[in-house]
Amino acid sequence: MIVCLCRAKNERDVLRAIEAGAETVSDLQECGIGTDCGGCHGMLRSMLAANRSASAAPFVPMPSAVSCAETVA
Ligand code: FES
């Protein structure tokens, strides 16, 4: 399913960026997702929140740099 129409990014692209450490919409934007009209930001926030609530692991701070080279291509 396409999540960000402007950047042609699908659900898998977003989840890959989240798995790489993205925690905010700004982090996702660094991966080239949601950088144009912003119409997808609500869905991106929902996906980020779902990922946080689904995580059974205790909070572990992520590295400051988001590694998203694969999602930028
Ligand atoms: S739909 Fe994602 S920035 Fe426009």
py3Dmol code that shows the C-alpha trace and the ligand (Angstrom):
import py3Dmol

protein = """\
ATOM      1  CA  MET A   1       0.000   0.000   0.000  1.00  0.00           C
ATOM      2  CA  ILE A   2       1.333   3.415  -0.950  1.00  0.00           C
ATOM      3  CA  VAL A   3       1.594   5.622   2.150  1.00  0.00           C
ATOM      4  CA  CYS A   4       3.313   8.702   0.710  1.00  0.00           C
ATOM      5  CA  LEU A   5       2.006   9.499  -2.741  1.00  0.00           C
ATOM      6  CA  CYS A   6       4.366  12.430  -3.325  1.00  0.00           C
ATOM      7  CA  ARG A   7       7.479  10.346  -2.757  1.00  0.00           C
ATOM      8  CA  ALA A   8       6.011   7.016  -3.960  1.00  0.00           C
ATOM      9  CA  LYS A   9       6.820   5.296  -0.664  1.00  0.00           C
ATOM     10  CA  ASN A  10       4.876   2.269   0.425  1.00  0.00           C
ATOM     11  CA  GLU A  11       4.203   0.703   3.811  1.00  0.00           C
ATOM     12  CA  ARG A  12       7.282  -1.493   3.493  1.00  0.00           C
ATOM     13  CA  ASP A  13       9.515   1.548   2.891  1.00  0.00           C
ATOM     14  CA  VAL A  14       8.122   3.234   6.017  1.00  0.00           C
ATOM     15  CA  LEU A  15       8.484   0.119   8.168  1.00  0.00           C
ATOM     16  CA  ARG A  16      12.042  -0.352   6.923  1.00  0.00           C
ATOM     17  CA  ALA A  17      12.879   3.212   7.996  1.00  0.00           C
ATOM     18  CA  ILE A  18      11.226   2.645  11.394  1.00  0.00           C
ATOM     19  CA  GLU A  19      13.192  -0.581  11.855  1.00  0.00           C
ATOM     20  CA  ALA A  20      16.339   1.398  10.981  1.00  0.00           C
ATOM     21  CA  GLY A  21      15.640   3.754  13.884  1.00  0.00           C
ATOM     22  CA  ALA A  22      13.179   6.408  12.708  1.00  0.00           C
ATOM     23  CA  GLU A  23      11.060   7.542  15.670  1.00  0.00           C
ATOM     24  CA  THR A  24       9.472  10.731  14.348  1.00  0.00           C
ATOM     25  CA  VAL A  25       8.077  12.117  11.122  1.00  0.00           C
ATOM     26  CA  SER A  26      11.235  14.235  10.898  1.00  0.00           C
ATOM     27  CA  ASP A  27      13.313  11.064  11.037  1.00  0.00           C
ATOM     28  CA  LEU A  28      11.222   9.596   8.219  1.00  0.00           C
ATOM     29  CA  GLN A  29      11.712  12.769   6.212  1.00  0.00           C
ATOM     30  CA  GLU A  30      15.465  12.232   6.476  1.00  0.00           C
ATOM     31  CA  CYS A  31      14.772   8.962   4.674  1.00  0.00           C
ATOM     32  CA  GLY A  32      12.916  10.726   1.875  1.00  0.00           C
ATOM     33  CA  ILE A  33       9.425   9.942   3.146  1.00  0.00           C
ATOM     34  CA  GLY A  34       6.802  12.655   3.658  1.00  0.00           C
ATOM     35  CA  THR A  35       8.920  15.530   2.437  1.00  0.00           C
ATOM     36  CA  ASP A  36       6.421  17.218   0.134  1.00  0.00           C
ATOM     37  CA  CYS A  37       2.742  18.026   0.819  1.00  0.00           C
ATOM     38  CA  GLY A  38       2.511  16.483   4.293  1.00  0.00           C
ATOM     39  CA  GLY A  39      -0.729  14.695   3.505  1.00  0.00           C
ATOM     40  CA  CYS A  40       0.775  11.418   4.701  1.00  0.00           C
ATOM     41  CA  HIS A  41       1.996  12.695   8.077  1.00  0.00           C
ATOM     42  CA  GLY A  42      -1.078  11.457   9.942  1.00  0.00           C
ATOM     43  CA  MET A  43      -0.537   7.951   8.592  1.00  0.00           C
ATOM     44  CA  LEU A  44       3.184   8.153   9.335  1.00  0.00           C
ATOM     45  CA  ARG A  45       2.445   9.178  12.940  1.00  0.00           C
ATOM     46  CA  SER A  46      -0.014   6.288  13.245  1.00  0.00           C
ATOM     47  CA  MET A  47       2.567   3.834  11.958  1.00  0.00           C
ATOM     48  CA  LEU A  48       5.204   5.207  14.346  1.00  0.00           C
ATOM     49  CA  ALA A  49       2.769   4.947  17.290  1.00  0.00           C
ATOM     50  CA  ALA A  50       1.736   1.416  16.336  1.00  0.00           C
ATOM     51  CA  ASN A  51       5.370   0.399  16.202  1.00  0.00           C
ATOM     52  CA  ARG A  52       6.001   1.896  19.637  1.00  0.00           C
ATOM     53  CA  SER A  53       2.981   0.196  21.214  1.00  0.00           C
ATOM     54  CA  ALA A  54       3.758  -3.140  19.546  1.00  0.00           C
ATOM     55  CA  SER A  55       7.251  -3.188  20.930  1.00  0.00           C
ATOM     56  CA  ALA A  56       7.487  -5.471  23.963  1.00  0.00           C
ATOM     57  CA  ALA A  57      11.102  -4.549  24.537  1.00  0.00           C
ATOM     58  CA  PRO A  58      11.996  -1.921  27.113  1.00  0.00           C
ATOM     59  CA  PHE A  59      12.842   1.529  25.785  1.00  0.00           C
ATOM     60  CA  VAL A  60      16.344   1.644  24.375  1.00  0.00           C
ATOM     61  CA  PRO A  61      17.581   4.994  23.047  1.00  0.00           C
ATOM     62  CA  MET A  62      18.303   4.798  19.342  1.00  0.00           C
ATOM     63  CA  PRO A  63      21.513   6.040  17.794  1.00  0.00           C
ATOM     64  CA  SER A  64      21.339   9.711  16.861  1.00  0.00           C
ATOM     65  CA  ALA A  65      21.830   9.021  13.182  1.00  0.00           C
ATOM     66  CA  VAL A  66      19.055   7.200  11.392  1.00  0.00           C
ATOM     67  CA  SER A  67      20.418   4.659   8.968  1.00  0.00           C
ATOM     68  CA  CYS A  68      18.083   4.781   6.032  1.00  0.00           C
ATOM     69  CA  ALA A  69      20.328   4.496   2.998  1.00  0.00           C
ATOM     70  CA  GLU A  70      18.218   1.668   1.591  1.00  0.00           C
ATOM     71  CA  THR A  71      14.989   3.694   1.740  1.00  0.00           C
ATOM     72  CA  VAL A  72      16.473   6.762   0.030  1.00  0.00           C
ATOM     73  CA  ALA A  73      17.320   4.910  -3.170  1.00  0.00           C
TER      74      ALA A  73
END
"""
ligand_1 = """\
4
FES
S 1.802 12.311 0.443
Fe 3.626 12.252 1.594
S 4.487 14.222 1.347
Fe 2.706 14.260 0.092
"""
view = py3Dmol.view(width=600, height=400)
view.addModel(protein, "pdb")
view.setStyle({"model": 0}, {"cartoon": {"style": "trace"}})
view.addModel(ligand_1, "xyz")
view.setStyle({"model": 1}, {"stick": {}})
view.zoomTo()
view.show()
